[in-house]
Amino acid sequence: MNFQSIGGLAIFIVIAGFFFLLFFLYFVPLGLWITALSSGVRVRIFSDLFGMRLRKVPPDVIVRAAITAQKAGIPVDISKLEAHYLAGGNVPRVVNALISASKANIDLDFNRATAIDLAGRDVLEAVKLSVNPKVIETPAVPAVAKNGIQVRAVARVTVRANIDRLVGGAGEATILARVGEGIVTTIGSSDSHKEVLERPDRISKTVLDKGLDAGTAFEILSIDIADVDIGENIGAKLQSDQAEAELKIGRSRAEERRAAAVAFEQEMKARVQEMKAKVVEAEAQVPLAIAEAFRSGKLGVMDYYNMQNIQADTNMRRSISEGTTPEGTGSNPPGPLTPNT
């Protein structure tokens, strides 16, 4: 074997050793292991660090979170941190929340913190909200007093997070809805809008006594009325609308009665025409009956002339009573008819 072969083999061994060292240091971060040991966190090289790489868990996130908790006096098992990471949780945020809760003397253990984090809530923000309450301002809530005047009120609700009810508790929207409902109820029970303007604190006291934070993730500390404005006269508007509606109803009924009367009138006219037609039809039967009486011998010529005289006399008397001239005559009424001899 010559020197060139030996040199090439040595270079190959050095390069291979270099890549093996990089590969080993990637799976077994010795620097992180030394940092953990110096911080008092017990970490095993193969079962913990090497196993995290195989389970696709970043050792840097888990170990540094354990170091932070250890330095804050909160011992946390690394396996629990890894399990929380694999479950989709935010390990640094949970550790920071535990530290903040410990400094603020808030009872928060690791299991509850991880449950809050996995529920989708910001556990660190919840701890901060427990220490520093938050003010929620409601939009202008319109309500109507008993005298019909509309009143719009704006309330500011001071709340703080309730750690025990963060999992499964309702959010800010429920608080705003309940406060708005309480404002509407209180204003609606007032006899006049002047009572609301004179004592706006009555609204906050009444609403606060209802226990609106039950079942929510917050605890209501105070409810303050920030603004009260007068709106429209809803009562007068409703009365005006009601009067207009009644007027339309009355017009509709009157039109219905008028149409019924017109229809009845037309029906009566039709019946009158029908009766006249029957009279004309009956009168048309008279000559036929007379002719039949002549043929059968039941009516004589003198009887016929006597009947004509009676009819002429009747027409003359009717015309005299009505002040008119009988039909078929001049200025003098005709006398009785006599048969030609």
C-alpha positions as semicolon CSV with decimal commas, in nm:
position;residue;x (nm);y (nm);z (nm)
1;M;0,000;0,000;0,000
2;N;0,151;0,333;-0,103
3;F;0,128;0,667;0,066
4;Q;-0,137;0,799;-0,172
5;S;-0,378;0,518;-0,079
6;I;-0,316;0,577;0,290
7;G;-0,375;0,952;0,250
8;G;-0,698;0,901;0,059
9;L;-0,826;0,655;0,321
10;A;-0,741;0,900;0,598
11;I;-0,928;1,181;0,424
12;F;-1,230;0,954;0,376
13;I;-1,225;0,854;0,742
14;V;-1,204;1,221;0,850
15;I;-1,494;1,323;0,625
16;A;-1,703;1,026;0,733
17;G;-1,627;1,100;1,096
18;F;-1,724;1,462;1,046
19;F;-2,063;1,373;0,898
20;F;-2,117;1,108;1,166
21;L;-2,041;1,369;1,431
22;L;-2,292;1,608;1,275
23;F;-2,551;1,332;1,256
24;F;-2,485;1,233;1,618
25;L;-2,501;1,592;1,743
26;Y;-2,829;1,644;1,555
27;F;-2,997;1,349;1,724
28;V;-2,813;1,396;2,055
29;P;-2,773;1,771;2,124
30;L;-2,493;1,758;2,378
31;G;-2,492;2,135;2,425
32;L;-2,857;2,127;2,528
33;W;-2,792;1,830;2,757
34;I;-2,509;2,016;2,928
35;T;-2,727;2,327;2,967
36;A;-3,003;2,119;3,125
37;L;-2,765;1,950;3,368
38;S;-2,620;2,284;3,471
39;S;-2,973;2,413;3,536
40;G;-3,068;2,121;3,753
41;V;-3,297;1,951;3,497
42;R;-3,239;1,578;3,469
43;V;-3,237;1,479;3,102
44;R;-3,131;1,144;2,962
45;I;-2,940;1,147;2,637
46;F;-3,083;0,850;2,454
47;S;-3,428;0,794;2,607
48;D;-3,515;1,166;2,619
49;L;-3,314;1,367;2,365
50;F;-3,264;1,094;2,105
51;G;-3,623;0,971;2,157
52;M;-3,759;1,324;2,100
53;R;-3,587;1,338;1,763
54;L;-3,740;1,007;1,667
55;R;-4,085;1,124;1,782
56;K;-4,040;1,450;1,586
57;V;-4,048;1,664;1,896
58;P;-3,803;1,957;1,908
59;P;-3,583;1,895;2,212
60;D;-3,488;2,261;2,231
61;V;-3,852;2,367;2,299
62;I;-3,915;2,102;2,563
63;V;-3,583;2,129;2,748
64;R;-3,578;2,508;2,755
65;A;-3,937;2,513;2,886
66;A;-3,835;2,266;3,159
67;I;-3,532;2,482;3,245
68;T;-3,753;2,794;3,271
69;A;-3,998;2,614;3,500
70;Q;-3,716;2,474;3,713
71;K;-3,559;2,816;3,761
72;A;-3,901;2,957;3,860
73;G;-3,939;2,690;4,125
74;I;-4,203;2,489;3,938
75;P;-4,080;2,136;3,877
76;V;-4,236;1,989;3,565
77;D;-4,187;1,642;3,422
78;I;-4,031;1,650;3,074
79;S;-4,246;1,359;2,960
80;K;-4,562;1,562;3,041
81;L;-4,428;1,858;2,844
82;E;-4,357;1,629;2,550
83;A;-4,704;1,473;2,573
84;H;-4,864;1,818;2,573
85;Y;-4,662;1,915;2,264
86;L;-4,768;1,598;2,084
87;A;-5,132;1,676;2,173
88;G;-5,101;2,007;1,988
89;G;-5,046;2,235;2,285
90;N;-4,822;2,535;2,325
91;V;-4,559;2,429;2,577
92;P;-4,383;2,767;2,630
93;R;-4,715;2,943;2,682
94;V;-4,827;2,688;2,941
95;V;-4,500;2,719;3,133
96;N;-4,514;3,099;3,125
97;A;-4,874;3,084;3,250
98;L;-4,774;2,857;3,538
99;I;-4,496;3,097;3,633
100;S;-4,727;3,402;3,615
101;A;-4,994;3,227;3,822
102;S;-4,739;3,124;4,081
103;K;-4,610;3,480;4,115
104;A;-4,966;3,615;4,146
105;N;-5,069;3,349;4,403
106;I;-5,329;3,204;4,166
107;D;-5,413;2,837;4,210
108;L;-5,322;2,687;3,873
109;D;-5,168;2,343;3,834
110;F;-5,011;2,185;3,527
111;N;-5,309;1,965;3,436
112;R;-5,556;2,254;3,444
113;A;-5,321;2,479;3,247
114;T;-5,277;2,218;2,973
115;A;-5,653;2,157;2,963
116;I;-5,719;2,529;2,915
117;D;-5,452;2,547;2,644
118;L;-5,588;2,245;2,458
119;A;-5,940;2,389;2,481
120;G;-5,827;2,669;2,251
121;R;-5,800;2,946;2,508
122;D;-5,489;3,152;2,575
123;V;-5,399;3,036;2,924
124;L;-5,130;3,303;2,965
125;E;-5,374;3,576;2,865
126;A;-5,628;3,429;3,110
127;V;-5,376;3,452;3,394
128;K;-5,296;3,810;3,299
129;L;-5,667;3,887;3,287
130;S;-5,706;3,744;3,637
131;V;-5,441;3,983;3,764
132;N;-5,537;4,285;3,552
133;P;-5,918;4,304;3,500
134;K;-6,053;4,396;3,158
135;V;-6,316;4,656;3,072
136;I;-6,576;4,555;2,811
137;E;-6,791;4,832;2,667
138;T;-7,133;4,739;2,538
139;P;-7,281;4,901;2,228
140;A;-7,570;5,144;2,272
141;V;-7,858;4,932;2,401
142;P;-8,201;5,076;2,308
143;A;-8,492;5,018;2,545
144;V;-8,838;5,172;2,591
145;A;-8,979;5,292;2,923
146;K;-9,346;5,250;3,014
147;N;-9,431;5,601;2,891
148;G;-9,316;5,506;2,539
149;I;-8,990;5,707;2,531
150;Q;-8,686;5,523;2,400
151;V;-8,365;5,533;2,606
152;R;-8,023;5,423;2,479
153;A;-7,768;5,323;2,741
154;V;-7,398;5,233;2,712
155;A;-7,244;5,024;2,991
156;R;-6,884;4,939;3,081
157;V;-6,840;4,597;3,235
158;T;-6,526;4,525;3,435
159;V;-6,445;4,154;3,433
160;R;-6,162;3,925;3,526
161;A;-6,095;3,570;3,416
162;N;-6,225;3,284;3,628
163;I;-5,963;3,011;3,599
164;D;-6,199;2,744;3,730
165;R;-6,454;2,810;3,453
166;L;-6,224;2,871;3,158
167;V;-6,288;2,522;3,024
168;G;-6,650;2,510;2,910
169;G;-6,735;2,864;3,021
170;A;-6,904;3,119;2,795
171;G;-6,711;3,411;2,650
172;E;-6,743;3,787;2,621
173;A;-7,035;3,769;2,377
174;T;-7,251;3,603;2,644
175;I;-7,157;3,869;2,899
176;L;-7,253;4,148;2,657
177;A;-7,582;3,976;2,569
178;R;-7,679;3,928;2,934
179;V;-7,588;4,284;3,028
180;G;-7,788;4,415;2,733
181;E;-8,085;4,204;2,839
182;G;-8,060;4,338;3,194
183;I;-8,049;4,699;3,069
184;V;-8,357;4,645;2,852
185;T;-8,546;4,483;3,141
186;T;-8,455;4,759;3,389
187;I;-8,544;5,046;3,156
188;G;-8,863;4,871;3,046
189;S;-8,979;4,839;3,407
190;S;-8,933;5,213;3,469
191;D;-9,253;5,420;3,467
192;S;-9,086;5,709;3,288
193;H;-8,763;5,783;3,105
194;K;-8,701;6,058;3,361
195;E;-8,639;5,794;3,627
196;V;-8,361;5,647;3,413
197;L;-8,204;5,987;3,355
198;E;-8,224;6,079;3,724
199;R;-8,078;5,751;3,853
200;P;-7,869;5,567;3,593
201;D;-7,695;5,379;3,875
202;R;-8,023;5,193;3,929
203;I;-7,957;5,009;3,603
204;S;-7,609;4,895;3,707
205;K;-7,723;4,784;4,052
206;T;-8,018;4,589;3,916
207;V;-7,813;4,422;3,644
208;L;-7,526;4,340;3,879
209;D;-7,762;4,169;4,125
210;K;-7,881;3,927;3,857
211;G;-7,560;3,719;3,868
212;L;-7,494;3,750;3,496
213;D;-7,150;3,585;3,516
214;A;-7,294;3,242;3,602
215;G;-7,166;2,979;3,362
216;T;-6,917;3,214;3,198
217;A;-6,537;3,220;3,199
218;F;-6,539;3,561;3,368
219;E;-6,626;3,719;3,698
220;I;-6,806;4,052;3,679
221;L;-6,654;4,304;3,917
222;S;-6,865;4,609;3,831
223;I;-7,112;4,745;3,578
224;D;-7,105;5,119;3,517
225;I;-7,339;5,320;3,294
226;A;-7,118;5,535;3,073
227;D;-7,382;5,717;2,868
228;V;-7,760;5,758;2,855
229;D;-7,937;5,920;2,559
230;I;-8,301;5,986;2,474
231;G;-8,425;5,829;2,153
232;E;-8,756;5,840;1,968
233;N;-9,106;5,852;2,110
234;I;-9,186;5,493;2,029
235;G;-9,524;5,502;2,205
236;A;-9,653;5,793;1,996
237;K;-9,521;5,634;1,680
238;L;-9,696;5,307;1,760
239;Q;-10,021;5,490;1,831
240;S;-9,991;5,679;1,503
241;D;-9,928;5,357;1,314
242;Q;-10,222;5,194;1,491
243;A;-10,452;5,484;1,404
244;E;-10,343;5,472;1,042
245;A;-10,401;5,100;1,030
246;E;-10,749;5,140;1,182
247;L;-10,825;5,414;0,927
248;K;-10,729;5,183;0,643
249;I;-10,942;4,907;0,793
250;G;-11,239;5,146;0,824
251;R;-11,198;5,260;0,464
252;S;-11,177;4,903;0,349
253;R;-11,495;4,810;0,536
254;A;-11,679;5,120;0,405
255;E;-11,576;5,034;0,050
256;E;-11,696;4,681;0,109
257;R;-12,036;4,806;0,229
258;R;-12,060;5,051;-0,065
259;A;-11,983;4,773;-0,313
260;A;-12,245;4,553;-0,143
261;A;-12,503;4,835;-0,165
262;V;-12,427;4,894;-0,534
263;A;-12,458;4,524;-0,603
264;F;-12,790;4,511;-0,414
265;E;-12,918;4,814;-0,608
266;Q;-12,829;4,652;-0,938
267;E;-12,998;4,334;-0,823
268;M;-13,314;4,527;-0,735
269;K;-13,313;4,699;-1,074
270;A;-13,280;4,363;-1,241
271;R;-13,571;4,230;-1,039
272;V;-13,783;4,536;-1,130
273;Q;-13,712;4,474;-1,498
274;E;-13,801;4,113;-1,446
275;M;-14,133;4,208;-1,283
276;K;-14,211;4,453;-1,566
277;A;-14,141;4,180;-1,819
278;K;-14,384;3,953;-1,635
279;V;-14,648;4,231;-1,634
280;V;-14,605;4,285;-2,008
281;E;-14,628;3,913;-2,060
282;A;-14,947;3,899;-1,852
283;E;-15,099;4,196;-2,039
284;A;-15,024;4,024;-2,368
285;Q;-15,244;3,736;-2,255
286;V;-15,551;3,962;-2,207
287;P;-15,646;4,003;-2,578
288;L;-15,602;3,632;-2,626
289;A;-15,826;3,561;-2,333
290;I;-16,092;3,806;-2,465
291;A;-16,078;3,649;-2,808
292;E;-16,114;3,307;-2,657
293;A;-16,411;3,431;-2,451
294;F;-16,577;3,565;-2,771
295;R;-16,529;3,235;-2,948
296;S;-16,661;3,033;-2,659
297;G;-16,961;3,261;-2,611
298;K;-16,869;3,359;-2,258
299;L;-16,834;3,727;-2,350
300;G;-17,081;3,933;-2,550
301;V;-17,038;4,251;-2,751
302;M;-17,216;4,464;-2,495
303;D;-17,004;4,322;-2,220
304;Y;-16,694;4,414;-2,417
305;Y;-16,815;4,775;-2,468
306;N;-16,906;4,808;-2,104
307;M;-16,556;4,695;-2,012
308;Q;-16,408;4,953;-2,254
309;N;-16,626;5,226;-2,096
310;I;-16,505;5,128;-1,749
311;Q;-16,143;5,138;-1,863
312;A;-16,191;5,479;-2,027
313;D;-16,357;5,614;-1,716
314;T;-16,076;5,477;-1,501
315;N;-15,810;5,639;-1,723
316;M;-15,995;5,971;-1,712
317;R;-16,016;5,964;-1,332
318;R;-15,644;5,877;-1,307
319;S;-15,548;6,160;-1,543
320;I;-15,764;6,407;-1,350
321;S;-15,596;6,305;-1,022
322;E;-15,250;6,328;-1,177
323;G;-15,327;6,650;-1,367
324;T;-15,252;6,499;-1,712
325;T;-15,450;6,428;-2,029
326;P;-15,556;6,071;-2,091
327;E;-15,363;5,890;-2,359
328;G;-15,522;5,892;-2,705
329;T;-15,738;6,203;-2,636
330;G;-15,718;6,573;-2,692
331;S;-15,792;6,832;-2,430
332;N;-16,132;6,675;-2,337
333;P;-16,158;6,333;-2,184
334;P;-16,361;6,083;-2,380
335;G;-16,706;5,989;-2,275
336;P;-16,848;5,641;-2,239
337;L;-16,835;5,425;-2,544
338;T;-17,160;5,307;-2,709
339;P;-17,200;5,042;-2,973
340;N;-17,278;5,147;-3,327
341;T;-17,629;5,069;-3,437
